Amino acid sequence: MKKGEKNPESILVVGVGNILLGDEGIGVHTIKELQKLKLPDNVEILDMGVATFPLVSYIAGRKKVIIVDAVKGGGEAGDIYRLSLDELRECRERFFSVHEMGIADILDILEYRGISEEVVIIGVEPGEIKWGIGLSPALSEKLPAIIECILREIYK
């Protein structure tokens, strides 16, 4: 592989969110938990925070990308949604990110650039989005289940 090239067998797990807004930071909190685990060598984890625009450049050339984000889908706080890009295309009005540039915007850019890598969104229904560091009890309890969803995707 040349310098700067990505391993075509690599899996990228990306956490998106603002840890200063409670449950909106679920993606970042999930990444912090994943950092404590021994993951396969082909798995890279990345805390994107709220700077989602550069995400597109991280996706190209990967086997799979797993994005973890707070997603409003109309469910109960802590509900976990597993969405492929195709599923998101079909129901994009139902699910939306709480960021300035959310998952639907990233989807548009991926389509425009013709990127066809496998992208999976693990969306978590937020409970409390308000100023403060830390997750609500509902989302804190769901962290192990979120991690389990991600591990299933990695080992698929």
N, CA, C and O atoms as a GROMACS GRO file, in nm:
protein
  624
    1MET      N    1   0.083  -0.118   0.000
    1MET     CA    2   0.000   0.000   0.000
    1MET      C    3   0.088   0.124   0.000
    1MET      O    4   0.189   0.130   0.069
    2LYS      N    5   0.047   0.223  -0.077
    2LYS     CA    6   0.119   0.349  -0.081
    2LYS      C    7   0.084   0.433   0.040
    2LYS      O    8  -0.021   0.415   0.102
    3LYS      N    9   0.173   0.524   0.072
    3LYS     CA   10   0.149   0.614   0.184
    3LYS      C   11   0.018   0.691   0.161
    3LYS      O   12  -0.005   0.745   0.052
    4GLY      N   13  -0.066   0.697   0.263
    4GLY     CA   14  -0.192   0.768   0.254
    4GLY      C   15  -0.309   0.683   0.207
    4GLY      O   16  -0.425   0.724   0.221
    5GLU      N   17  -0.280   0.564   0.151
    5GLU     CA   18  -0.388   0.476   0.108
    5GLU      C   19  -0.448   0.405   0.229
    5GLU      O   20  -0.380   0.380   0.329
    6LYS      N   21  -0.577   0.375   0.219
    6LYS     CA   22  -0.644   0.302   0.326
    6LYS      C   23  -0.645   0.154   0.293
    6LYS      O   24  -0.651   0.114   0.177
    7ASN      N   25  -0.639   0.074   0.397
    7ASN     CA   26  -0.650  -0.071   0.382
    7ASN      C   27  -0.791  -0.102   0.332
    7ASN      O   28  -0.888  -0.067   0.399
    8PRO      N   29  -0.806  -0.167   0.216
    8PRO     CA   30  -0.940  -0.195   0.164
    8PRO      C   31  -1.020  -0.290   0.252
    8PRO      O   32  -1.141  -0.306   0.230
    9GLU      N   33  -0.957  -0.353   0.349
    9GLU     CA   34  -1.027  -0.439   0.443
    9GLU      C   35  -1.055  -0.368   0.575
    9GLU      O   36  -1.104  -0.430   0.670
   10SER      N   37  -1.026  -0.238   0.582
   10SER     CA   38  -1.042  -0.168   0.709
   10SER      C   39  -1.188  -0.131   0.735
   10SER      O   40  -1.267  -0.108   0.644
   11ILE      N   41  -1.218  -0.127   0.862
   11ILE     CA   42  -1.349  -0.086   0.910
   11ILE      C   43  -1.329   0.038   0.996
   11ILE      O   44  -1.244   0.040   1.085
   12LEU      N   45  -1.406   0.140   0.967
   12LEU     CA   46  -1.398   0.265   1.043
   12LEU      C   47  -1.525   0.282   1.124
   12LEU      O   48  -1.636   0.273   1.071
   13VAL      N   49  -1.509   0.305   1.254
   13VAL     CA   50  -1.622   0.335   1.342
   13VAL      C   51  -1.608   0.481   1.382
   13VAL      O   52  -1.508   0.522   1.440
   14VAL      N   53  -1.711   0.559   1.350
   14VAL     CA   54  -1.707   0.704   1.371
   14VAL      C   55  -1.814   0.743   1.471
   14VAL      O   56  -1.930   0.705   1.457
   15GLY      N   57  -1.774   0.818   1.572
   15GLY     CA   58  -1.869   0.874   1.667
   15GLY      C   59  -1.891   1.021   1.636
   15GLY      O   60  -1.795   1.097   1.621
   16VAL      N   61  -2.017   1.061   1.626
   16VAL     CA   62  -2.053   1.198   1.593
   16VAL      C   63  -2.136   1.254   1.708
   16VAL      O   64  -2.220   1.184   1.764
   17GLY      N   65  -2.111   1.379   1.742
   17GLY     CA   66  -2.194   1.441   1.844
   17GLY      C   67  -2.122   1.547   1.924
   17GLY      O   68  -2.000   1.562   1.915
   18ASN      N   69  -2.199   1.620   2.002
   18ASN     CA   70  -2.150   1.729   2.086
   18ASN      C   71  -2.166   1.688   2.232
   18ASN      O   72  -2.277   1.683   2.283
   19ILE      N   73  -2.054   1.660   2.298
   19ILE     CA   74  -2.060   1.613   2.437
   19ILE      C   75  -2.106   1.721   2.534
   19ILE      O   76  -2.132   1.693   2.651
   20LEU      N   77  -2.117   1.845   2.488
   20LEU     CA   78  -2.163   1.954   2.574
   20LEU      C   79  -2.316   1.964   2.576
   20LEU      O   80  -2.371   2.046   2.649
   21LEU      N   81  -2.383   1.880   2.496
   21LEU     CA   82  -2.529   1.886   2.488
   21LEU      C   83  -2.594   1.754   2.528
   21LEU      O   84  -2.686   1.706   2.461
   22GLY      N   85  -2.547   1.696   2.636
   22GLY     CA   86  -2.611   1.575   2.690
   22GLY      C   87  -2.612   1.460   2.591
   22GLY      O   88  -2.508   1.420   2.540
   23ASP      N   89  -2.731   1.406   2.564
   23ASP     CA   90  -2.747   1.288   2.480
   23ASP      C   91  -2.705   1.310   2.336
   23ASP      O   92  -2.684   1.214   2.262
   24GLU      N   93  -2.692   1.435   2.294
   24GLU     CA   94  -2.647   1.464   2.158
   24GLU      C   95  -2.505   1.412   2.137
   24GLU      O   96  -2.463   1.392   2.023
   25GLY      N   97  -2.432   1.388   2.245
   25GLY     CA   98  -2.295   1.339   2.236
   25GLY      C   99  -2.281   1.189   2.241
   25GLY      O  100  -2.171   1.139   2.266
   26ILE      N  101  -2.389   1.114   2.219
   26ILE     CA  102  -2.384   0.968   2.232
   26ILE      C  103  -2.277   0.905   2.143
   26ILE      O  104  -2.214   0.808   2.184
   27GLY      N  105  -2.257   0.956   2.024
   27GLY     CA  106  -2.155   0.899   1.935
   27GLY      C  107  -2.016   0.909   1.992
   27GLY      O  108  -1.938   0.814   1.985
   28VAL      N  109  -1.985   1.024   2.050
   28VAL     CA  110  -1.852   1.047   2.109
   28VAL      C  111  -1.835   0.962   2.235
   28VAL      O  112  -1.729   0.904   2.256
   29HIS      N  113  -1.939   0.955   2.318
   29HIS     CA  114  -1.931   0.871   2.439
   29HIS      C  115  -1.912   0.724   2.401
   29HIS      O  116  -1.841   0.651   2.470
   30THR      N  117  -1.975   0.681   2.294
   30THR     CA  118  -1.959   0.543   2.247
   30THR      C  119  -1.815   0.517   2.204
   30THR      O  120  -1.759   0.412   2.235
   31ILE      N  121  -1.756   0.611   2.132
   31ILE     CA  122  -1.616   0.596   2.089
   31ILE      C  123  -1.524   0.584   2.210
   31ILE      O  124  -1.431   0.504   2.209
   32LYS      N  125  -1.549   0.662   2.314
   32LYS     CA  126  -1.466   0.654   2.435
   32LYS      C  127  -1.475   0.515   2.498
   32LYS      O  128  -1.376   0.465   2.551
   33GLU      N  129  -1.592   0.454   2.493
   33GLU     CA  130  -1.607   0.318   2.545
   33GLU      C  131  -1.536   0.216   2.456
   33GLU      O  132  -1.474   0.122   2.505
   34LEU      N  133  -1.545   0.235   2.324
   34LEU     CA  134  -1.478   0.144   2.231
   34LEU      C  135  -1.327   0.149   2.247
   34LEU      O  136  -1.259   0.048   2.226
   35GLN      N  137  -1.273   0.265   2.284
   35GLN     CA  138  -1.128   0.278   2.302
   35GLN      C  139  -1.076   0.190   2.415
   35GLN      O  140  -0.957   0.162   2.421
   36LYS      N  141  -1.164   0.146   2.503
   36LYS     CA  142  -1.124   0.060   2.614
   36LYS      C  143  -1.115  -0.088   2.574
   36LYS      O  144  -1.065  -0.171   2.650
   37LEU      N  145  -1.165  -0.119   2.454
   37LEU     CA  146  -1.171  -0.259   2.409
   37LEU      C  147  -1.054  -0.292   2.318
   37LEU      O  148  -0.996  -0.204   2.254
   38LYS      N  149  -1.021  -0.420   2.311
   38LYS     CA  150  -0.922  -0.470   2.216
   38LYS      C  151  -1.000  -0.507   2.090
   38LYS      O  152  -1.076  -0.604   2.087
   39LEU      N  153  -0.981  -0.427   1.986
   39LEU     CA  154  -1.051  -0.449   1.860
   39LEU      C  155  -0.954  -0.506   1.758
   39LEU      O  156  -0.832  -0.492   1.774
   40PRO      N  157  -1.005  -0.571   1.652
   40PRO     CA  158  -0.916  -0.624   1.549
   40PRO      C  159  -0.829  -0.513   1.488
   40PRO      O  160  -0.866  -0.396   1.489
   41ASP      N  161  -0.715  -0.552   1.435
   41ASP     CA  162  -0.620  -0.456   1.378
   41ASP      C  163  -0.676  -0.377   1.261
   41ASP      O  164  -0.630  -0.267   1.234
   42ASN      N  165  -0.775  -0.431   1.192
   42ASN     CA  166  -0.831  -0.361   1.076
   42ASN      C  167  -0.941  -0.261   1.114
   42ASN      O  168  -1.004  -0.202   1.026
   43VAL      N  169  -0.964  -0.242   1.244
   43VAL     CA  170  -1.069  -0.150   1.289
   43VAL      C  171  -1.006  -0.022   1.342
   43VAL      O  172  -0.918  -0.024   1.428
   44GLU      N  173  -1.052   0.088   1.288
   44GLU     CA  174  -1.009   0.221   1.332
   44GLU      C  175  -1.130   0.292   1.392
   44GLU      O  176  -1.240   0.285   1.337
   45ILE      N  177  -1.109   0.360   1.503
   45ILE     CA  178  -1.218   0.436   1.562
   45ILE      C  179  -1.182   0.584   1.557
   45ILE      O  180  -1.066   0.622   1.571
   46LEU      N  181  -1.285   0.666   1.537
   46LEU     CA  182  -1.263   0.809   1.515
   46LEU      C  183  -1.371   0.890   1.583
   46LEU      O  184  -1.490   0.865   1.563
   47ASP      N  185  -1.330   0.986   1.663
   47ASP     CA  186  -1.421   1.082   1.725
   47ASP      C  187  -1.428   1.203   1.633
   47ASP      O  188  -1.332   1.279   1.625
   48MET      N  189  -1.541   1.221   1.563
   48MET     CA  190  -1.557   1.335   1.472
   48MET      C  191  -1.615   1.457   1.542
   48MET      O  192  -1.611   1.567   1.488
   49GLY      N  193  -1.668   1.438   1.663
   49GLY     CA  194  -1.733   1.552   1.728
   49GLY      C  195  -1.848   1.600   1.640
   49GLY      O  196  -1.928   1.520   1.592
   50VAL      N  197  -1.855   1.730   1.621
   50VAL     CA  198  -1.962   1.786   1.536
   50VAL      C  199  -1.910   1.825   1.398
   50VAL      O  200  -1.986   1.876   1.316
   51ALA      N  201  -1.782   1.801   1.372
   51ALA     CA  202  -1.722   1.838   1.243
   51ALA      C  203  -1.746   1.725   1.143
   51ALA      O  204  -1.652   1.654   1.106
   52THR      N  205  -1.870   1.710   1.098
   52THR     CA  206  -1.905   1.596   1.014
   52THR      C  207  -1.869   1.616   0.866
   52THR      O  208  -1.863   1.517   0.793
   53PHE      N  209  -1.847   1.737   0.822
   53PHE     CA  210  -1.819   1.758   0.679
   53PHE      C  211  -1.699   1.677   0.629
   53PHE      O  212  -1.708   1.619   0.521
   54PRO      N  213  -1.586   1.671   0.703
   54PRO     CA  214  -1.472   1.592   0.653
   54PRO      C  215  -1.495   1.441   0.653
   54PRO      O  216  -1.413   1.367   0.600
   55LEU      N  217  -1.605   1.396   0.710
   55LEU     CA  218  -1.631   1.252   0.719
   55LEU      C  219  -1.625   1.184   0.583
   55LEU      O  220  -1.579   1.070   0.573
   56VAL      N  221  -1.672   1.251   0.480
   56VAL     CA  222  -1.676   1.190   0.347
   56VAL      C  223  -1.537   1.143   0.304
   56VAL      O  224  -1.524   1.037   0.244
   57SER      N  225  -1.434   1.221   0.335
   57SER     CA  226  -1.298   1.183   0.294
   57SER      C  227  -1.246   1.062   0.372
   57SER      O  228  -1.157   0.992   0.324
   58TYR      N  229  -1.299   1.036   0.490
   58TYR     CA  230  -1.258   0.920   0.568
   58TYR      C  231  -1.326   0.792   0.520
   58TYR      O  232  -1.277   0.682   0.545
   59ILE      N  233  -1.439   0.805   0.450
   59ILE     CA  234  -1.517   0.688   0.410
   59ILE      C  235  -1.457   0.616   0.290
   59ILE      O  236  -1.451   0.492   0.289
   60ALA      N  237  -1.412   0.690   0.191
   60ALA     CA  238  -1.366   0.629   0.066
   60ALA      C  239  -1.253   0.530   0.092
   60ALA      O  240  -1.162   0.557   0.170
   61GLY      N  241  -1.260   0.414   0.025
   61GLY     CA  242  -1.153   0.316   0.032
   61GLY      C  243  -1.162   0.220   0.148
   61GLY      O  244  -1.068   0.144   0.172
   62ARG      N  245  -1.272   0.220   0.222
   62ARG     CA  246  -1.290   0.129   0.336
   62ARG      C  247  -1.380   0.011   0.297
   62ARG      O  248  -1.459   0.019   0.202
   63LYS      N  249  -1.365  -0.095   0.371
   63LYS     CA  250  -1.457  -0.208   0.354
   63LYS      C  251  -1.594  -0.170   0.409
   63LYS      O  252  -1.698  -0.200   0.350
   64LYS      N  253  -1.592  -0.102   0.525
   64LYS     CA  254  -1.717  -0.069   0.593
   64LYS      C  255  -1.695   0.051   0.682
   64LYS      O  256  -1.587   0.069   0.739
   65VAL      N  257  -1.798   0.133   0.695
   65VAL     CA  258  -1.796   0.247   0.787
   65VAL      C  259  -1.921   0.239   0.873
   65VAL      O  260  -2.032   0.222   0.822
   66ILE      N  261  -1.901   0.252   1.004
   66ILE     CA  262  -2.011   0.248   1.100
   66ILE      C  263  -2.015   0.385   1.167
   66ILE      O  264  -1.918   0.426   1.231
   67ILE      N  265  -2.126   0.455   1.151
   67ILE     CA  266  -2.142   0.589   1.209
   67ILE      C  267  -2.238   0.579   1.326
   67ILE      O  268  -2.348   0.527   1.312
   68VAL      N  269  -2.196   0.630   1.441
   68VAL     CA  270  -2.280   0.630   1.562
   68VAL      C  271  -2.318   0.775   1.590
   68VAL      O  272  -2.233   0.862   1.602
   69ASP      N  273  -2.450   0.798   1.601
   69ASP     CA  274  -2.498   0.936   1.615
   69ASP      C  275  -2.632   0.936   1.688
   69ASP      O  276  -2.703   0.836   1.692
   70ALA      N  277  -2.664   1.052   1.745
   70ALA     CA  278  -2.798   1.073   1.799
   70ALA      C  279  -2.890   1.096   1.680
   70ALA      O  280  -2.865   1.183   1.597
   71VAL      N  281  -2.996   1.017   1.672
   71VAL     CA  282  -3.088   1.026   1.559
   71VAL      C  283  -3.230   1.029   1.612
   71VAL      O  284  -3.272   0.940   1.687
   72LYS      N  285  -3.304   1.130   1.573
   72LYS     CA  286  -3.444   1.137   1.612
   72LYS      C  287  -3.527   1.057   1.513
   72LYS      O  288  -3.537   1.090   1.395
   73GLY      N  289  -3.586   0.951   1.565
   73GLY     CA  290  -3.669   0.865   1.482
   73GLY      C  291  -3.811   0.852   1.534
   73GLY      O  292  -3.892   0.778   1.479
   74GLY      N  293  -3.840   0.924   1.642
   74GLY     CA  294  -3.975   0.921   1.698
   74GLY      C  295  -3.996   0.814   1.804
   74GLY      O  296  -4.109   0.796   1.850
   75GLY      N  297  -3.890   0.744   1.842
   75GLY     CA  298  -3.903   0.638   1.942
   75GLY      C  299  -3.880   0.688   2.083
   75GLY      O  300  -3.882   0.808   2.111
   76GLU      N  301  -3.856   0.593   2.171
   76GLU     CA  302  -3.827   0.623   2.311
   76GLU      C  303  -3.678   0.653   2.327
   76GLU      O  304  -3.596   0.606   2.249
   77ALA      N  305  -3.644   0.731   2.428
   77ALA     CA  306  -3.504   0.762   2.457
   77ALA      C  307  -3.426   0.631   2.473
   77ALA      O  308  -3.465   0.544   2.550
   78GLY      N  309  -3.316   0.620   2.398
   78GLY     CA  310  -3.233   0.501   2.405
   78GLY      C  311  -3.263   0.397   2.298
   78GLY      O  312  -3.188   0.301   2.284
   79ASP      N  313  -3.371   0.415   2.223
   79ASP     CA  314  -3.398   0.322   2.113
   79ASP      C  315  -3.280   0.325   2.016
   79ASP      O  316  -3.225   0.432   1.987
   80ILE      N  317  -3.242   0.208   1.966
   80ILE     CA  318  -3.127   0.197   1.876
   80ILE      C  319  -3.179   0.160   1.738
   80ILE      O  320  -3.256   0.065   1.722
   81TYR      N  321  -3.136   0.237   1.639
   81TYR     CA  322  -3.174   0.213   1.500
   81TYR      C  323  -3.050   0.170   1.423
   81TYR      O  324  -2.945   0.233   1.434
   82ARG      N  325  -3.062   0.064   1.346
   82ARG     CA  326  -2.954   0.023   1.257
   82ARG      C  327  -3.002   0.049   1.115
   82ARG      O  328  -3.099  -0.013   1.069
   83LEU      N  329  -2.935   0.139   1.046
   83LEU     CA  330  -2.978   0.179   0.913
   83LEU      C  331  -2.863   0.170   0.814
   83LEU      O  332  -2.753   0.219   0.841
   84SER      N  333  -2.888   0.108   0.702
   84SER     CA  334  -2.793   0.114   0.591
   84SER      C  335  -2.825   0.243   0.514
   84SER      O  336  -2.928   0.305   0.538
   85LEU      N  337  -2.737   0.283   0.424
   85LEU     CA  338  -2.766   0.402   0.344
   85LEU      C  339  -2.891   0.382   0.259
   85LEU      O  340  -2.969   0.475   0.240
   86ASP      N  341  -2.910   0.260   0.208
   86ASP     CA  342  -3.031   0.234   0.128
   86ASP      C  343  -3.157   0.250   0.212
   86ASP      O  344  -3.255   0.308   0.166
   87GLU      N  345  -3.154   0.199   0.335
   87GLU     CA  346  -3.270   0.215   0.423
   87GLU      C  347  -3.292   0.360   0.459
   87GLU      O  348  -3.406   0.406   0.467
   88LEU      N  349  -3.184   0.433   0.479
   88LEU     CA  350  -3.197   0.575   0.511
   88LEU      C  351  -3.255   0.651   0.392
   88LEU      O  352  -3.334   0.744   0.411
   89ARG      N  353  -3.217   0.613   0.271
   89ARG     CA  354  -3.273   0.676   0.151
   89ARG      C  355  -3.425   0.660   0.148
   89ARG      O  356  -3.498   0.752   0.113
   90GLU      N  357  -3.471   0.539   0.185
   90GLU     CA  358  -3.613   0.509   0.179
   90GLU      C  359  -3.695   0.583   0.284
   90GLU      O  360  -3.813   0.610   0.263
   91CYS      N  361  -3.633   0.615   0.397
   91CYS     CA  362  -3.711   0.676   0.506
   91CYS      C  363  -3.640   0.797   0.566
   91CYS      O  364  -3.646   0.818   0.688
   92ARG      N  365  -3.574   0.876   0.483
   92ARG     CA  366  -3.495   0.988   0.534
   92ARG      C  367  -3.579   1.094   0.601
   92ARG      O  368  -3.526   1.171   0.682
   93GLU      N  369  -3.709   1.103   0.572
   93GLU     CA  370  -3.794   1.202   0.640
   93GLU      C  371  -3.821   1.161   0.785
   93GLU      O  372  -3.846   1.246   0.870
   94ARG      N  373  -3.814   1.030   0.812
   94ARG     CA  374  -3.844   0.981   0.946
   94ARG      C  375  -3.726   0.997   1.042
   94ARG      O  376  -3.745   1.025   1.160
   95PHE      N  377  -3.603   0.979   0.990
   95PHE     CA  378  -3.485   0.984   1.074
   95PHE      C  379  -3.404   1.108   1.041
   95PHE      O  380  -3.378   1.138   0.925
   96PHE      N  381  -3.364   1.181   1.144
   96PHE     CA  382  -3.275   1.293   1.116
   96PHE      C  383  -3.181   1.316   1.232
   96PHE      O  384  -3.214   1.292   1.349
   97SER      N  385  -3.063   1.364   1.196
   97SER     CA  386  -2.959   1.393   1.294
   97SER      C  387  -2.990   1.528   1.356
   97SER      O  388  -3.064   1.608   1.300
   98VAL      N  389  -2.935   1.552   1.472
   98VAL     CA  390  -2.958   1.678   1.539
   98VAL      C  391  -2.844   1.777   1.516
   98VAL      O  392  -2.836   1.879   1.584
   99HIS      N  393  -2.757   1.749   1.419
   99HIS     CA  394  -2.646   1.838   1.389
   99HIS      C  395  -2.680   1.932   1.276
   99HIS      O  396  -2.778   1.914   1.204
  100GLU      N  397  -2.596   2.035   1.264
  100GLU     CA  398  -2.610   2.128   1.152
  100GLU      C  399  -2.595   2.054   1.020
  100GLU      O  400  -2.672   2.074   0.927
  101MET      N  401  -2.493   1.967   1.013
  101MET     CA  402  -2.477   1.882   0.895
  101MET      C  403  -2.495   1.740   0.942
  101MET      O  404  -2.407   1.682   1.005
  102GLY      N  405  -2.610   1.684   0.911
  102GLY     CA  406  -2.642   1.554   0.964
  102GLY      C  407  -2.625   1.441   0.864
  102GLY      O  408  -2.564   1.458   0.758
  103ILE      N  409  -2.679   1.328   0.901
  103ILE     CA  410  -2.664   1.207   0.822
  103ILE      C  411  -2.723   1.224   0.682
  103ILE      O  412  -2.664   1.178   0.584
  104ALA      N  413  -2.838   1.290   0.671
  104ALA     CA  414  -2.899   1.310   0.539
  104ALA      C  415  -2.808   1.392   0.449
  104ALA      O  416  -2.799   1.365   0.329
  105ASP      N  417  -2.739   1.491   0.505
  105ASP     CA  418  -2.646   1.572   0.426
  105ASP      C  419  -2.527   1.488   0.381
  105ASP      O  420  -2.483   1.499   0.266
  106ILE      N  421  -2.476   1.405   0.469
  106ILE     CA  422  -2.364   1.317   0.433
  106ILE      C  423  -2.408   1.222   0.323
  106ILE      O  424  -2.332   1.195   0.229
  107LEU      N  425  -2.531   1.171   0.334
  107LEU     CA  426  -2.586   1.084   0.231
  107LEU      C  427  -2.586   1.153   0.095
  107LEU      O  428  -2.546   1.093  -0.005
  108ASP      N  429  -2.629   1.278   0.091
  108ASP     CA  430  -2.631   1.352  -0.034
  108ASP      C  431  -2.491   1.364  -0.094
  108ASP      O  432  -2.474   1.349  -0.215
  109ILE      N  433  -2.393   1.392  -0.010
  109ILE     CA  434  -2.255   1.407  -0.059
  109ILE      C  435  -2.202   1.274  -0.110
  109ILE      O  436  -2.136   1.269  -0.214
  110LEU      N  437  -2.230   1.166  -0.038
  110LEU     CA  438  -2.186   1.033  -0.081
  110LEU      C  439  -2.245   0.998  -0.217
  110LEU      O  440  -2.176   0.947  -0.305
  111GLU      N  441  -2.374   1.026  -0.234
  111GLU     CA  442  -2.439   0.998  -0.363
  111GLU      C  443  -2.375   1.083  -0.473
  111GLU      O  444  -2.346   1.032  -0.581
  112TYR      N  445  -2.354   1.209  -0.446
  112TYR     CA  446  -2.296   1.299  -0.545
  112TYR      C  447  -2.156   1.254  -0.586
  112TYR      O  448  -2.122   1.260  -0.705
  113ARG      N  449  -2.076   1.210  -0.491
  113ARG     CA  450  -1.939   1.169  -0.519
  113ARG      C  451  -1.928   1.024  -0.568
  113ARG      O  452  -1.820   0.978  -0.604
  114GLY      N  453  -2.039   0.953  -0.568
  114GLY     CA  454  -2.039   0.816  -0.619
  114GLY      C  455  -1.968   0.718  -0.528
  114GLY      O  456  -1.919   0.615  -0.574
  115ILE      N  457  -1.962   0.747  -0.400
  115ILE     CA  458  -1.897   0.658  -0.304
  115ILE      C  459  -1.993   0.544  -0.272
  115ILE      O  460  -2.107   0.567  -0.233
  116SER      N  461  -1.944   0.421  -0.288
  116SER     CA  462  -2.034   0.306  -0.273
  116SER      C  463  -1.991   0.212  -0.160
  116SER      O  464  -2.041   0.100  -0.153
  117GLU      N  465  -1.902   0.254  -0.073
  117GLU     CA  466  -1.860   0.170   0.038
  117GLU      C  467  -1.981   0.140   0.127
  117GLU      O  468  -2.078   0.215   0.129
  118GLU      N  469  -1.973   0.029   0.200
  118GLU     CA  470  -2.081  -0.005   0.291
  118GLU      C  471  -2.078   0.090   0.410
  118GLU      O  472  -1.979   0.098   0.482
  119VAL      N  473  -2.188   0.162   0.430
  119VAL     CA  474  -2.200   0.255   0.541
  119VAL      C  475  -2.322   0.214   0.621
  119VAL      O  476  -2.431   0.197   0.566
  120VAL      N  477  -2.303   0.198   0.752
  120VAL     CA  478  -2.410   0.162   0.843
  120VAL      C  479  -2.421   0.271   0.948
  120VAL      O  480  -2.320   0.316   1.002
  121ILE      N  481  -2.543   0.314   0.976
  121ILE     CA  482  -2.565   0.414   1.080
  121ILE      C  483  -2.626   0.342   1.200
  121ILE      O  484  -2.728   0.275   1.188
  122ILE      N  485  -2.561   0.358   1.316
  122ILE     CA  486  -2.620   0.314   1.442
  122ILE      C  487  -2.670   0.442   1.507
  122ILE      O  488  -2.594   0.518   1.567
  123GLY      N  489  -2.800   0.463   1.495
  123GLY     CA  490  -2.861   0.584   1.549
  123GLY      C  491  -2.924   0.554   1.684
  123GLY      O  492  -2.982   0.448   1.705
  124VAL      N  493  -2.911   0.649   1.774
  124VAL     CA  494  -2.967   0.632   1.909
  124VAL      C  495  -3.060   0.748   1.937
  124VAL      O  496  -3.023   0.865   1.926
  125GLU      N  497  -3.182   0.714   1.974
  125GLU     CA  498  -3.283   0.817   2.005
  125GLU      C  499  -3.240   0.893   2.131
  125GLU      O  500  -3.226   0.833   2.238
  126PRO      N  501  -3.218   1.024   2.119
  126PRO     CA  502  -3.177   1.101   2.237
  126PRO      C  503  -3.295   1.125   2.331
  126PRO      O  504  -3.410   1.129   2.289
  127GLY      N  505  -3.263   1.139   2.457
  127GLY     CA  506  -3.366   1.173   2.556
  127GLY      C  507  -3.357   1.320   2.593
  127GLY      O  508  -3.452   1.395   2.577
  128GLU      N  509  -3.240   1.359   2.644
  128GLU     CA  510  -3.220   1.496   2.691
  128GLU      C  511  -3.110   1.563   2.610
  128GLU      O  512  -2.994   1.523   2.614
  129ILE      N  513  -3.150   1.667   2.537
  129ILE     CA  514  -3.051   1.748   2.467
  129ILE      C  515  -3.056   1.885   2.532
  129ILE      O  516  -3.142   1.968   2.504
  130LYS      N  517  -2.960   1.906   2.621
  130LYS     CA  518  -2.952   2.032   2.694
  130LYS      C  519  -2.807   2.051   2.736
  130LYS      O  520  -2.728   1.957   2.735
  131TRP      N  521  -2.773   2.173   2.773
  131TRP     CA  522  -2.636   2.201   2.814
  131TRP      C  523  -2.597   2.114   2.931
  131TRP      O  524  -2.668   2.106   3.032
  132GLY      N  525  -2.483   2.050   2.917
  132GLY     CA  526  -2.431   1.966   3.024
  132GLY      C  527  -2.354   1.849   2.966
  132GLY      O  528  -2.387   1.795   2.861
  133ILE      N  529  -2.250   1.811   3.039
  133ILE     CA  530  -2.167   1.698   2.997
  133ILE      C  531  -2.223   1.573   3.061
  133ILE      O  532  -2.258   1.572   3.179
  134GLY      N  533  -2.232   1.468   2.983
  134GLY     CA  534  -2.281   1.340   3.034
  134GLY      C  535  -2.412   1.302   2.969
  134GLY      O  536  -2.485   1.386   2.917
  135LEU      N  537  -2.440   1.174   2.973
  135LEU     CA  538  -2.561   1.120   2.913
  135LEU      C  539  -2.673   1.108   3.016
  135LEU      O  540  -2.647   1.098   3.136
  136SER      N  541  -2.794   1.110   2.969
  136SER     CA  542  -2.909   1.086   3.056
  136SER      C  543  -2.902   0.940   3.103
  136SER      O  544  -2.836   0.858   3.040
  137PRO      N  545  -2.971   0.908   3.213
  137PRO     CA  546  -2.972   0.768   3.260
  137PRO      C  547  -3.020   0.670   3.151
  137PRO      O  548  -2.968   0.559   3.141
  138ALA      N  549  -3.118   0.710   3.072
  138ALA     CA  550  -3.171   0.621   2.968
  138ALA      C  551  -3.063   0.582   2.867
  138ALA      O  552  -3.055   0.466   2.826
  139LEU      N  553  -2.980   0.679   2.827
  139LEU     CA  554  -2.875   0.648   2.729
  139LEU      C  555  -2.755   0.584   2.794
  139LEU      O  556  -2.690   0.499   2.732
  140SER      N  557  -2.722   0.621   2.916
  140SER     CA  558  -2.611   0.556   2.987
  140SER      C  559  -2.636   0.406   2.998
  140SER      O  560  -2.544   0.326   2.981
  141GLU      N  561  -2.760   0.369   3.027
  141GLU     CA  562  -2.796   0.227   3.039
  141GLU      C  563  -2.784   0.154   2.906
  141GLU      O  564  -2.762   0.033   2.904
  142LYS      N  565  -2.799   0.226   2.796
  142LYS     CA  566  -2.796   0.165   2.663
  142LYS      C  567  -2.656   0.152   2.604
  142LYS      O  568  -2.640   0.085   2.502
  143LEU      N  569  -2.554   0.211   2.665
  143LEU     CA  570  -2.419   0.204   2.609
  143LEU      C  571  -2.373   0.060   2.582
  143LEU      O  572  -2.320   0.035   2.474
  144PRO      N  573  -2.391  -0.034   2.673
  144PRO     CA  574  -2.350  -0.173   2.641
  144PRO      C  575  -2.423  -0.229   2.519
  144PRO      O  576  -2.361  -0.300   2.439
  145ALA      N  577  -2.550  -0.199   2.502
  145ALA     CA  578  -2.626  -0.248   2.386
  145ALA      C  579  -2.577  -0.182   2.258
  145ALA      O  580  -2.572  -0.246   2.153
  146ILE      N  581  -2.542  -0.054   2.264
  146ILE     CA  582  -2.488   0.017   2.148
  146ILE      C  583  -2.355  -0.045   2.107
  146ILE      O  584  -2.330  -0.069   1.989
  147ILE      N  585  -2.269  -0.070   2.206
  147ILE     CA  586  -2.139  -0.133   2.180
  147ILE      C  587  -2.161  -0.271   2.117
  147ILE      O  588  -2.090  -0.308   2.023
  148GLU      N  589  -2.257  -0.346   2.167
  148GLU     CA  590  -2.287  -0.479   2.112
  148GLU      C  591  -2.330  -0.468   1.966
  148GLU      O  592  -2.288  -0.550   1.884
  149CYS      N  593  -2.412  -0.370   1.932
  149CYS     CA  594  -2.452  -0.349   1.791
  149CYS      C  595  -2.331  -0.323   1.703
  149CYS      O  596  -2.322  -0.376   1.592
  150ILE      N  597  -2.240  -0.242   1.751
  150ILE     CA  598  -2.120  -0.209   1.674
  150ILE      C  599  -2.033  -0.333   1.657
  150ILE      O  600  -1.982  -0.358   1.547
  151LEU      N  601  -2.014  -0.409   1.763
  151LEU     CA  602  -1.933  -0.531   1.755
  151LEU      C  603  -1.992  -0.631   1.657
  151LEU      O  604  -1.918  -0.698   1.584
  152ARG      N  605  -2.126  -0.642   1.654
  152ARG     CA  606  -2.191  -0.731   1.556
  152ARG      C  607  -2.157  -0.685   1.413
  152ARG      O  608  -2.132  -0.768   1.326
  153GLU      N  609  -2.156  -0.556   1.391
  153GLU     CA  610  -2.124  -0.503   1.258
  153GLU      C  611  -1.978  -0.529   1.223
  153GLU      O  612  -1.947  -0.562   1.109
  154ILE      N  613  -1.890  -0.515   1.319
  154ILE     CA  614  -1.746  -0.538   1.295
  154ILE      C  615  -1.720  -0.683   1.259
  154ILE      O  616  -1.643  -0.712   1.167
  155TYR      N  617  -1.782  -0.775   1.332
  155TYR     CA  618  -1.753  -0.917   1.314
  155TYR      C  619  -1.845  -0.986   1.212
  155TYR      O  620  -1.840  -1.108   1.198
  156LYS      N  621  -1.927  -0.910   1.142
  156LYS     CA  622  -2.016  -0.966   1.040
  156LYS      C  623  -1.938  -1.021   0.925
  156LYS      O  624  -1.997  -1.072   0.829
   0.00000   0.00000   0.00000
